[in-house]
Amino acid sequence: MPTAHAATEASEASGPSIARFGLGTAAVGRPGYITLGRDLDLPAERTVDALRARTHALLDAAFAAGVRYFDTARSYGRAEEFLGAWLAARPQAAAEVTVGSKWGYTYTADWRASGVPVHEVKEHSTAVFDRQVRESLALLGRRPDVYLVHSVTPDSPALTDPALHARLAALAAEGVRVGLSTSGPEQAAAVRAALAVTVDGRPLFGAVQSTWNLLEPSAGPALAEAHAAGLLVVVKEGMANGRLADRNATGPDTAALRELAARTGASCDALALAAVAAQPWADVVLSGAATTGQLASNLGAAGLALDAAASAGLAPLAEPADRYWSTRSALPWA
């Protein structure tokens, strides 16, 4: 009988399971987003029909590959609508998947990719929750399994508003896992503040979705605490909005990633996502692919093990959190 240590070594040798990966719809639910090189990935005419077809093709490919977590949001243009239509047309698949969505941002770009002063407006109020939860239910055709407050920062009323907490607790009582997503250089503080929120003496939040990647790993310790507390931990932006894709990882800041890719024959994106999946607290690692080819390459992270030496070799890619988020905020919507 193998020892526990031997079993751990075997698990590490086989790499992460495909079940650890999910598909996000931010890049295909609306014509404009901040992923680098998006103009190369989407059709020149980004009509509703064209992006609906693209979304459905990605969902089909992901499901066929074994992905069972699909992520969307109210602010992702028509992504909830696209996902809801896919679920309705495939009832057997719908019964197997976990659907996560988010509320708190209102999409304001009116299906335009550029020339828009503001693409989405954030408001974590009870009025927005009441409106958007109804919209999510109608568009998805079902309750989401996971419903997150979108992009919580430490100053968000989502962490302090008792009326909002009561609404979220009522939704949780209906079987929805309520939680929050985080963004910005103070993600760790937001996660830790969320862990302290209770309603009637019970923890309110049961899930967190945060950015963690080779360039921005600062939330890692807080996410480990969330995982230990029983929260579902979903990792977004593992590719740093395309900065870690092969075509964009060309500068000195990503040299270690390119060198590892050259030695192993793996793509930069697969290695970047494998690095996320190597974190023991990461329950679901999202791909934000915009093409089925990108999705296949991303999912190459499944079964791709990173040993301790490889992980240590990639650690120097980490940037100061303030610099990372400043760079991200400057990315163009296109």
C-alpha positions in Angstrom: 0.0 0.0 0.0 1.5 3.4 -1.0 2.3 5.8 1.8 0.6 9.2 2.0 3.9 10.8 0.9 4.0 8.5 -2.2 0.4 9.3 -3.0 1.2 13.0 -2.8 4.1 12.5 -5.2 1.9 10.6 -7.6 -0.7 13.4 -7.5 1.9 16.0 -8.2 3.3 13.9 -11.1 -0.1 13.7 -12.8 -0.8 17.4 -12.5 -4.2 19.1 -12.0 -7.4 17.5 -13.1 -9.5 19.1 -15.9 -12.2 19.4 -13.2 -10.1 22.2 -11.6 -10.7 24.4 -14.6 -13.6 26.7 -15.6 -14.5 28.9 -18.5 -15.2 32.6 -18.0 -17.3 34.6 -20.5 -16.0 38.2 -20.0 -14.2 38.2 -23.3 -17.0 37.0 -25.5 -20.2 38.4 -24.0 -19.6 41.9 -25.2 -17.8 43.5 -28.1 -15.3 45.4 -26.0 -12.9 44.2 -23.3 -9.3 44.7 -22.1 -7.7 41.4 -23.2 -4.5 42.1 -25.2 -4.7 41.1 -28.8 -8.5 40.7 -28.8 -8.7 42.2 -32.3 -7.0 39.1 -33.5 -9.4 36.7 -31.8 -12.9 38.0 -32.6 -14.7 38.5 -35.9 -14.4 42.0 -37.4 -18.2 42.3 -37.2 -18.9 41.7 -33.5 -22.6 41.4 -33.8 -24.8 39.9 -31.1 -25.3 36.8 -33.3 -21.6 36.4 -33.9 -20.6 36.6 -30.3 -23.5 34.4 -29.3 -22.2 31.7 -31.7 -18.7 32.2 -30.4 -19.8 31.8 -26.8 -21.8 28.7 -27.6 -18.9 27.2 -29.5 -16.6 27.8 -26.5 -19.1 26.4 -24.1 -19.5 23.3 -26.2 -15.8 22.8 -26.5 -15.2 23.3 -22.8 -18.0 20.9 -21.8 -16.7 18.3 -24.2 -13.2 18.6 -22.6 -14.6 18.0 -19.2 -15.0 21.6 -17.9 -18.0 21.9 -15.6 -17.7 25.5 -14.1 -18.9 28.4 -16.2 -18.5 32.0 -15.0 -20.4 35.1 -16.1 -21.7 38.4 -14.8 -24.4 41.0 -15.2 -21.9 43.4 -16.6 -20.5 41.1 -19.3 -22.8 42.5 -22.0 -25.1 39.7 -23.0 -23.1 36.8 -21.6 -25.7 35.7 -19.1 -28.2 35.6 -22.0 -25.8 33.6 -24.1 -25.1 31.1 -21.3 -28.8 30.8 -20.4 -29.7 29.9 -24.0 -26.9 27.3 -24.1 -28.2 25.8 -20.9 -31.8 25.7 -22.1 -30.8 23.9 -25.4 -28.7 21.3 -23.5 -30.6 20.1 -20.5 -28.4 17.1 -19.8 -25.3 19.3 -19.8 -27.1 21.9 -17.7 -27.7 19.3 -15.0 -24.0 18.7 -14.7 -22.5 22.2 -14.6 -22.0 24.8 -12.0 -22.9 28.3 -13.0 -21.3 31.3 -11.3 -22.5 34.9 -11.9 -21.9 38.3 -10.4 -23.9 41.4 -9.7 -22.8 44.9 -8.8 -21.7 46.4 -12.1 -24.1 47.7 -14.7 -23.0 47.4 -18.4 -23.2 50.8 -20.0 -21.4 50.4 -23.3 -24.6 49.7 -25.4 -22.8 47.0 -27.4 -19.9 49.3 -28.5 -16.2 48.3 -28.3 -14.6 51.7 -28.3 -15.4 55.4 -28.0 -17.3 54.7 -24.8 -16.4 56.9 -21.8 -17.5 54.2 -19.2 -18.1 50.6 -20.1 -19.6 49.6 -16.7 -20.6 51.3 -13.5 -20.2 49.8 -10.1 -22.7 50.1 -7.3 -23.1 47.7 -4.4 -26.5 48.8 -3.2 -29.6 46.9 -2.2 -31.4 48.5 -5.1 -28.9 47.2 -7.6 -28.9 43.8 -6.0 -32.7 43.6 -6.2 -32.7 44.5 -9.8 -29.8 42.5 -11.0 -30.6 39.2 -9.2 -34.0 39.3 -11.0 -32.3 39.9 -14.3 -29.7 37.1 -13.6 -32.5 34.6 -12.8 -34.5 35.5 -15.9 -31.5 35.4 -18.3 -29.9 32.2 -16.9 -33.3 30.5 -16.7 -32.2 29.2 -13.2 -30.7 30.3 -10.0 -26.9 30.6 -10.3 -25.1 28.1 -8.1 -22.7 30.8 -7.1 -23.6 34.5 -7.0 -20.9 37.0 -6.2 -20.7 40.7 -5.4 -18.6 42.0 -8.3 -15.2 43.6 -7.7 -15.3 44.2 -3.9 -12.6 46.5 -2.5 -12.1 47.1 1.3 -14.3 50.3 1.1 -17.3 48.5 -0.5 -20.6 48.7 1.4 -21.0 45.0 0.5 -18.8 44.4 3.5 -20.7 46.6 6.0 -24.4 47.1 4.8 -26.6 44.9 7.1 -29.6 45.3 4.8 -27.6 44.0 1.9 -26.3 41.2 4.1 -29.8 40.2 4.9 -30.7 39.9 1.2 -27.6 37.8 0.5 -28.4 35.6 3.5 -31.9 35.0 2.2 -30.5 34.0 -1.2 -28.1 31.7 0.5 -31.0 30.1 2.3 -32.5 29.2 -1.1 -29.4 27.2 -1.9 -27.2 29.7 -3.7 -23.6 30.0 -2.6 -23.2 33.8 -2.1 -19.8 35.4 -2.2 -17.6 38.1 -3.6 -15.1 38.8 -6.3 -12.2 41.1 -5.6 -9.9 43.4 -7.6 -7.2 46.0 -7.0 -4.1 46.0 -5.0 -5.9 45.5 -1.7 -7.5 42.2 -2.6 -6.1 40.5 0.5 -7.7 43.0 2.8 -11.1 42.6 1.1 -10.9 38.8 1.4 -10.1 39.0 5.1 -12.8 41.5 5.7 -15.3 39.2 4.0 -14.3 36.3 6.2 -15.4 38.3 9.2 -18.9 39.1 8.0 -21.6 37.2 9.7 -25.4 37.1 9.7 -27.1 35.7 12.8 -23.8 34.4 14.0 -22.9 32.5 10.8 -20.4 33.4 8.1 -22.2 35.0 5.2 -19.8 34.5 2.3 -19.2 31.0 0.9 -17.2 31.8 -2.2 -14.5 34.2 -3.4 -13.2 34.9 -6.9 -9.9 36.8 -7.0 -7.1 37.6 -9.4 -4.0 35.6 -8.9 -1.3 35.1 -11.5 2.4 34.9 -11.9 2.6 38.7 -12.1 0.1 39.4 -9.3 0.3 36.8 -6.5 -0.3 39.1 -3.5 -3.7 37.7 -2.6 -2.4 34.2 -2.2 -2.1 34.0 1.7 -5.6 35.5 2.1 -7.0 33.1 -0.4 -5.4 30.2 1.5 -7.2 31.5 4.6 -10.5 31.6 2.7 -10.0 28.1 1.5 -9.2 26.9 5.0 -12.4 28.5 6.2 -14.4 26.5 3.7 -15.0 29.0 1.0 -15.0 28.0 -2.7 -11.9 29.8 -4.2 -12.2 30.7 -7.9 -9.2 32.3 -9.6 -9.7 34.8 -12.4 -7.2 36.5 -14.7 -4.6 33.7 -14.5 -3.4 35.0 -17.8 -3.2 38.6 -16.6 -5.5 39.8 -19.4 -3.3 38.2 -22.0 0.0 39.5 -20.7 1.1 35.9 -20.2 0.0 34.6 -23.6 2.8 33.4 -25.9 2.2 36.3 -28.3 2.5 38.9 -25.6 5.0 37.4 -23.1 7.9 38.9 -25.1 9.6 41.3 -22.7 12.3 40.9 -20.0 9.6 40.7 -17.3 8.4 37.3 -18.7 11.7 35.8 -19.7 11.6 33.1 -17.1 8.2 31.9 -18.4 9.5 31.8 -22.0 12.5 29.9 -20.9 10.4 27.3 -19.1 8.2 27.0 -22.1 11.2 26.4 -24.4 12.5 23.7 -22.0 9.3 21.9 -21.6 7.5 22.4 -24.9 4.5 23.7 -23.1 2.8 26.9 -24.1 3.2 30.0 -21.9 -0.5 30.2 -21.2 -0.7 26.5 -20.1 2.3 27.0 -17.8 0.7 30.2 -16.4 -2.6 28.5 -15.6 -0.7 25.4 -14.3 1.0 27.7 -11.9 -2.4 28.9 -10.6 -3.7 25.3 -10.3 -0.5 24.4 -8.4 -1.8 26.5 -5.5 -3.5 24.1 -3.1 -6.2 26.7 -2.2 -7.3 27.2 -5.8 -10.5 25.2 -6.3 -11.4 26.5 -9.8 -9.0 28.2 -12.3 -10.8 30.1 -15.0 -9.8 30.3 -18.6 -10.9 33.5 -20.4 -10.4 32.1 -23.9 -12.0 33.9 -26.8 -11.3 31.1 -29.3 -11.6 27.3 -29.2 -7.9 27.2 -30.0 -7.0 29.3 -27.0 -9.2 27.2 -24.9 -7.5 24.0 -25.9 -4.1 25.6 -25.2 -5.3 26.9 -21.8 -6.6 23.5 -20.9 -3.2 22.0 -21.6 -2.6 23.1 -18.0 -4.6 20.1 -16.9 -2.1 17.3 -16.3 0.8 19.7 -16.5 2.8 19.4 -13.2 5.1 22.1 -12.0 7.8 20.8 -9.7 9.2 23.0 -6.9 12.2 24.1 -9.0 9.9 25.2 -11.9 7.7 27.1 -9.5 10.6 28.8 -7.8 12.0 29.8 -11.2 8.7 31.6 -12.1 8.5 33.5 -8.8 10.6 36.4 -10.0 7.8 37.4 -12.4 5.8 38.9 -9.6 5.3 42.6 -9.7 4.4 45.0 -6.9 0.6 44.9 -6.7 0.2 48.7 -7.2 2.2 48.5 -10.4 0.3 45.5 -11.7 -3.1 47.1 -11.2 -1.9 50.4 -12.6 -0.8 48.6 -15.8 -4.1 46.7 -15.9 -6.2 49.9 -15.6 -4.3 51.4 -18.5 -5.2 48.5 -20.9 -7.4 49.7 -23.7 -11.0 48.4 -24.2 -11.0 47.1 -27.7 
